[in-house]
């Protein structure tokens, strides 16, 4: 299944935070602006309670103000000897909401989330994966320009030890904790490259995590296809997307395939900003709180390109990925190819608490431009095509977005059909009409789906 492949993709970036995988978020600073240590664990508990009381959007019918007030009296009446005990009480309090997206984060987890969304970390710039068969920690690739890259660390290097500690049986999460650290400090990695031992001493730096990869592909008929893979909606995603589109435009891309497969989402405004790079007119998304206040985000007439667009999605495309793909599908700006998306139509606000911990709280639901509430339903692609479990296991990272990738092949074929049906690749996009005519007719006209090898 494609979900098996999604697990690998989620692990390859040092600092990925699986726990935050399906949140469309807006960041909010801690009370008072910066973190401080609270003298009483109950202060943090009351802060968490107040946030829910003020802003929570009930999604399961488990919340009422009276019940929540009673719960506050119960938890504050007890004694807590340590922050850990208080944290467990907060988690228990939030669990009564039966909302997996409203949750408490201890200081370490909250810091991880901030790194995850900031697009930066302090480390050596290595993308890691755990080999499924050997259980070895393997370097997928060093980040360009990072300490690891400059030191000659190479893809497929096996990390055997970190500062003298063996990595045997170590998870990628544990390895990341050891490799990351304050900028300016050093870490020593023992590597195995084709059986030969190598030791490298690396000095940690601030590393920018690029959310976008892109390349210019050539279809069998010679058409130039701009391929862009967006891995996460972090703070750098909009900037990275802009650079990718501008580069591909300069290289003569005639149309685009935007790959959102296994993209777990991220920052709400990142999805809005990126939608504006593809859409000149129309609504992008509307959000509605428990008070019925609707905030509508619209295009600003500053699209970077009007050329035909196909978007690749699968069941791992969630949250902000669904905001972007739903906006472009509803405005007839793009054709969606792949599998039904995850189905997460809620918005969380990330709140810092006074002792450095934090929480995410569901504050709104979002609707696509046509008013679709996709929560728990997902978005159906215009052209259905599955990736079989065997292909998902065999597909190498470097083969994603190439002709070896079944779903990409269908997306490319769909795009080429649209280019041909438009009559000219230079035809301007009109937001008031379909960007690529007969968007759904391709599905009915025999576009290969799961039957492809």
Buried (B, 14 or more C-beta within 10 A) or exposed (E): BBBEBBBBBBBBBBBBBEBBBBBBBBBBEBBEEEBEEBEEBBBBBBBBBEBBBEBBBBBEEEBEEEEBEEBBEEBEEEEBEEBEEBBEBBBEBBBEBEBEBBBBBBBEBBBBBBBBBBBBBBBBBBBBBBEEEEEBBBBBBBBEEBBBBBBEBBEEBBBBBBEEEEBEEBEBBBBBBBBBBEEEEEBEBBBBBEEEEBEBEBBBBEBBBBBBBBBBBEBEEEBBBBBBBBBBBBBBBBBBBBBBBEBBBEEEBBBBBBBBBBBBBBBBBBBBBBBBBBBBBBBBBBBBBBEEEEEEBBBBEEBBBBBBBBBBBBBBBBBBBBBBBBBBBBBBBBBBBBBBBBBBBBBBBBBBBBBBBBBBBBBBBBBBBEEBEBBEEBBEBBBBBBBBEEBBEEBEBEEBBBEBBBBBBBBBBBBBBBBEEBEEBEEEBEBEEBBBBBBEEBBEEEBEBEEBE
